Amino acid sequence: MNQGVPLQRPGAWLMTRPAGWPLWRLLHPRELTSAVLLSLAVGLGLSLLVTWLWAAPLWTATLVVLLALLPVGIRKWRQDLRAHGETVMWLSVLLTVQGVHTVEHLAQWVQYHVLLWPSREANGLLSPANAEWVHFTWNWLVLLVVVTLLVGGMRNPWVWLLLAVAFAHAVEHSYTFIRYQLILGELRGLGVVDVSAQGLPGILGRDGLLARSEWARGTFLCSLPGLTTATRLDLHFWWNALEIGLLAVGGHVFLRRLPTFSAPAEAPAAPSKPRAEERRPS
């Protein structure tokens, strides 16, 4: 009765490393799975406690969950460093944090387009992070990590394209951050100190520099979907989607060339049954 097919324990697929999925191999916590689930449960429990008992805002609950998961995340990245080296570790870090960042942008998109919240209220799950200085710092750090990956040997066309996109994204936020500081200065000069200038348009999108430029009007640039018409929320959703997509494809191509990620991984087999002649009594 199918004695030649090895049996697996229920749920054993969670611990296997499929040959065609190197990103799954890299990001899977393996022996830290229990610690991840426990940290997540503790974080969710504490977040419910602070929101129900102290009426804390949603971003507080999100922060509690992220802080609960941070220690086990650091342990995972240290394991990646010991097992695969610095470049693969930084790839693991960037995939994780950009994945969380993608969830934040997706939450903003749902709040705006599905729940029909006003754009000023569609701030995602971690609203204090939706600030110009955070966007500015975050995107330059992402660009720095992408450069580190390239220097460390992660070079393929997808990563070079990611470098260009990450640089353009960082320039976009630099322009917005400078405009933000200039407008704040003008407001302070007028004696206005209790008004924020968050959410300014950047280079691209509706009311952006390109849309307001005389030389761009009537050209093909204005006919490209969203380039001069997208809202800031939509524009940066697609900026981030493009970055995480290029990072995933570039990381997949890079990891498949490494021996530790290209070899097939076998699932642990159950002990084989003794043959009939071995079960005969002596």
Protein Blocks (a to p, Z undefined) as FASTA:
>chain_A
ZZlbccddehklmmpccfklmklmmmpgkjmmmmmmmmmmmmmmmmmmmmmmnopafklm
mmmmmmmmmmmmmmmmmmmmmmnojklmmmmmmmmmmmmmmmmmmmmmmmmmmnopafkl
mnojblmlmcfklmmmmmmmmmmmmmmmmmnopacfklmmmmmmmmmmmmmmmmmmmmmm
mmmmmmmmnopakbcfehiacfeoehiaklmpmklgopaklmpghklmccfklmmmmmmm
mmmmmmmmmmmmmmmmpmklmpccddddddddddfklmpcZZ
